[in-house]
Amino acid sequence: MRMDFATVGGIVAGLFVVGIAIAMSGAVAIFFNLPSILIVVGGAAAVTVLRFPVDDVAAAVVTGARTAFFDHRKSPGDLLEELRGLAQIARRQGPMGLERAPVSDPFLARGKQMIADGLSSEHLRTQLSRERELEIRRIVDGEKVFRAIGEAAPAFGMIGTVVGLVKMLSTMEDPSTIGPAMAIALLTTLYGALIAYVIALPIADKLASKLDAQEVNLSLIIDGLCQVAERRSPDAITDMLIVYLPEKARGQFAGAAA
């Protein structure tokens, strides 16, 4: 598993640009307001928990963050190469030979072990398809939770703005209260926008893009392992699975698939 530097770099860059602009103003302390933070963060968290069960929110945040910030996926070409190797072992040594064969993907490793344990291709497909659905569902749930946070944060930013304006207008006779009230009014909008458009919504979009790639990889693995279980040749497996590869990645397998 390796860090997804695109996700981390994007968030850090967005916050860094805003931080530099604040630092250049020479008054960093005035951009920190605890009531504003409580309104936006607390409000967004409360609405998200209201929309989803608490246990689902916690699991979705962990799964979503792990998927967004870490890239543990293999390329379809790498997976196809590993499946070709497993096919060669299965044809030469039988299913038991797969038990010691090294693989890099956890999903592929589970399926390989099922073949070694003697599962038929039909049972293998049923079990792995169920696991694929659960894996996809976890990513989808993570996307929904982060998108809900992204929708709620700006709304509570506006609520905080209204609260600050009401407080300011109700105490106009006391000039000393105008500044703190205006700070709440403006900073809640800032915090809501940062949480939504720099953190939550980009992570939700990243999860959506990784979902498509992960679904392709899992489907490739299932189809490939079922062929391995049936003792198909590496070239026959390549001929079947090459459609999962991007056009530019098919060249290295073109001879085998011909």
C-alpha positions in Angstrom: 0.0 0.0 0.0 1.4 3.4 -1.0 0.4 6.9 -0.3 -1.8 8.6 -2.9 0.2 11.8 -3.2 -2.2 13.4 -5.6 -4.9 13.4 -2.9 -2.7 14.5 -0.1 -0.9 17.1 -2.3 -4.1 18.6 -3.5 -5.5 19.1 0.0 -2.3 20.4 1.3 -1.8 22.8 -1.6 -5.4 24.1 -1.3 -5.0 24.8 2.4 -1.4 26.1 1.9 -2.6 28.7 -0.6 -5.3 30.0 1.8 -2.8 29.9 4.7 -0.3 32.0 2.8 -3.0 34.5 1.9 -4.0 34.7 5.6 -0.3 35.0 6.7 0.3 37.9 4.2 -2.5 39.8 5.9 -0.4 40.0 9.0 -3.3 39.1 11.4 -3.4 35.3 11.6 -5.1 35.1 15.0 -8.3 36.8 13.8 -8.9 33.9 11.4 -9.4 31.5 14.3 -12.8 31.6 15.9 -13.9 28.7 18.1 -17.7 29.4 17.9 -17.5 29.4 14.1 -15.6 26.1 14.1 -18.2 24.5 16.4 -21.1 25.7 14.2 -19.6 24.3 11.0 -17.8 21.2 12.2 -20.4 20.2 14.8 -23.3 21.0 12.6 -21.9 19.1 9.6 -21.1 16.1 11.8 -24.6 16.2 13.4 -26.4 16.3 10.0 -24.2 13.5 8.6 -25.0 11.2 11.6 -28.7 12.1 11.2 -28.6 11.0 7.6 -26.7 7.7 8.2 -26.4 5.3 11.1 -23.5 6.1 13.4 -21.7 2.8 12.8 -22.0 3.2 9.1 -20.6 6.7 9.2 -17.5 5.6 11.2 -16.9 2.7 9.0 -17.4 4.7 5.8 -15.1 7.5 7.0 -12.3 5.0 7.7 -12.8 3.1 4.5 -13.2 6.2 2.4 -10.1 7.9 3.9 -8.0 4.8 3.4 -9.1 4.4 -0.2 -8.7 8.1 -1.0 -5.3 8.7 0.7 -3.7 5.3 -0.1 -3.4 3.7 -3.5 -3.2 -0.1 -3.0 -4.6 -1.0 -6.4 -2.6 -2.9 -9.0 -2.9 -2.1 -12.7 -5.0 -4.4 -14.8 -1.9 -5.4 -16.8 0.0 -6.4 -13.6 -3.0 -8.5 -12.5 -3.3 -10.2 -15.8 0.4 -11.0 -15.6 0.0 -12.6 -12.2 -3.1 -14.5 -13.4 -1.0 -15.9 -16.3 1.6 -17.1 -13.8 -1.1 -18.8 -11.6 -2.5 -20.5 -14.7 0.9 -21.9 -15.5 1.3 -23.3 -12.0 -2.2 -24.7 -11.9 -1.6 -26.6 -15.2 1.8 -28.0 -14.2 1.3 -28.7 -10.5 -2.5 -28.7 -10.0 -4.5 -26.6 -7.5 -2.3 -27.4 -4.6 0.6 -25.8 -6.3 -1.1 -22.4 -6.0 -0.9 -22.4 -2.2 2.7 -21.3 -2.2 2.4 -19.0 -5.2 3.1 -15.4 -4.2 0.6 -12.7 -5.3 0.4 -9.0 -4.5 -3.3 -8.3 -4.3 -5.3 -9.4 -1.2 -8.4 -10.2 -3.2 -6.4 -12.3 -5.7 -4.8 -14.1 -2.8 -8.1 -15.1 -1.3 -9.4 -16.4 -4.6 -6.1 -18.3 -5.2 -6.5 -20.0 -1.8 -10.0 -21.0 -2.6 -8.8 -22.8 -5.7 -6.1 -24.5 -3.7 -8.8 -25.6 -1.2 -10.7 -27.3 -4.0 -13.6 -24.9 -4.7 -15.2 -25.3 -8.2 -15.2 -22.4 -10.6 -19.0 -21.9 -10.0 -18.6 -21.7 -6.2 -15.5 -19.6 -6.6 -17.4 -17.1 -8.8 -20.3 -16.9 -6.3 -18.1 -16.3 -3.3 -15.8 -13.8 -5.0 -18.8 -11.9 -6.6 -20.3 -11.5 -3.1 -17.0 -10.1 -1.8 -16.7 -7.8 -4.8 -20.2 -6.4 -4.0 -19.3 -5.8 -0.4 -16.0 -4.1 -1.3 -17.8 -1.8 -3.8 -20.5 -1.1 -1.3 -17.9 0.1 1.3 -16.4 2.5 -1.2 -19.8 3.8 -2.3 -20.8 4.3 1.4 -17.6 6.3 1.9 -18.3 8.5 -1.1 -21.9 9.2 0.2 -20.7 10.2 3.7 -18.0 12.5 2.4 -20.4 14.0 -0.1 -22.9 14.6 2.7 -20.2 16.4 4.7 -19.5 18.5 1.7 -23.1 19.4 1.3 -23.7 20.2 5.0 -20.5 22.3 5.7 -21.4 25.3 3.4 -25.0 25.2 4.7 -23.8 25.5 8.3 -21.4 28.2 7.2 -24.4 30.2 6.0 -26.3 29.4 9.3 -23.3 30.7 11.2 -23.3 33.8 9.1 -26.9 34.4 9.9 -26.2 33.8 13.6 -23.4 36.3 13.6 -25.4 39.0 11.7 -28.4 38.6 14.1 -26.0 39.0 17.1 -24.4 42.0 15.5 -27.7 43.7 14.6 -29.2 43.1 18.0 -26.3 44.8 19.8 -25.5 47.7 17.6 -25.6 50.1 20.5 -22.5 48.4 21.9 -19.6 48.8 19.4 -17.4 46.4 21.2 -19.7 43.4 20.2 -19.8 44.2 16.5 -16.3 42.8 15.7 -16.7 39.4 17.4 -20.2 39.0 15.9 -19.0 39.9 12.4 -16.1 37.4 12.8 -18.6 34.6 13.5 -20.6 35.8 10.5 -17.8 35.7 8.0 -15.5 33.0 9.3 -18.2 30.3 9.4 -18.7 30.9 5.6 -14.9 30.5 5.2 -14.7 27.3 7.3 -17.7 25.8 5.5 -16.2 26.5 2.1 -12.8 25.1 3.0 -14.2 21.9 4.5 -16.5 21.3 1.5 -14.5 22.4 -1.5 -10.9 21.6 -0.3 -11.5 18.4 1.7 -14.9 16.6 1.6 -16.1 17.0 -2.0 -12.7 16.3 -3.6 -12.3 13.1 -1.5 -15.8 12.1 -2.6 -14.9 12.6 -6.2 -11.6 10.7 -5.8 -13.6 7.8 -4.3 -15.9 7.8 -7.3 -13.0 7.6 -9.7 -11.3 4.9 -7.7 -14.6 3.0 -7.5 -14.7 2.5 -11.3 -11.0 1.3 -11.4 -11.5 -1.0 -8.5 -14.6 -2.6 -10.0 -12.7 -3.3 -13.2 -9.8 -4.9 -11.2 -12.1 -7.1 -9.1 -14.1 -8.3 -12.2 -10.8 -9.1 -14.0 -9.6 -11.1 -11.0 -12.9 -13.1 -10.7 -13.0 -14.0 -14.4 -9.3 -14.8 -14.4 -9.4 -17.1 -11.3 -12.4 -19.0 -12.7 -10.4 -19.7 -15.8 -7.4 -20.8 -13.6 -9.7 -23.1 -11.7 -10.7 -24.7 -15.0 -7.0 -25.2 -15.9 -7.2 -22.9 -19.0 -3.9 -22.0 -20.6 -2.3 -18.6 -20.0 -2.8 -17.6 -23.6 -6.5 -18.5 -23.4 -6.9 -16.5 -20.2 -5.1 -13.6 -21.8 -7.4 -13.7 -24.9 -10.5 -13.5 -22.5 -9.2 -10.8 -20.1 -7.4 -8.4 -22.4 -10.6 -6.5 -22.9 -10.2 -5.3 -19.3 -7.0 -3.5 -20.2 -6.7 0.1 -21.4 -5.9 0.2 -25.1 -2.3 1.5 -24.6 -1.6 -1.4 -22.2 -2.7 -4.2 -24.5 0.5 -4.2 -26.6 2.6 -6.3 -24.3 -0.1 -9.1 -24.4 -1.0 -8.8 -28.1 1.1 -11.8 -29.1 -0.4 -14.0 -26.5 -4.0 -12.9 -27.3 -3.6 -13.4 -31.0 
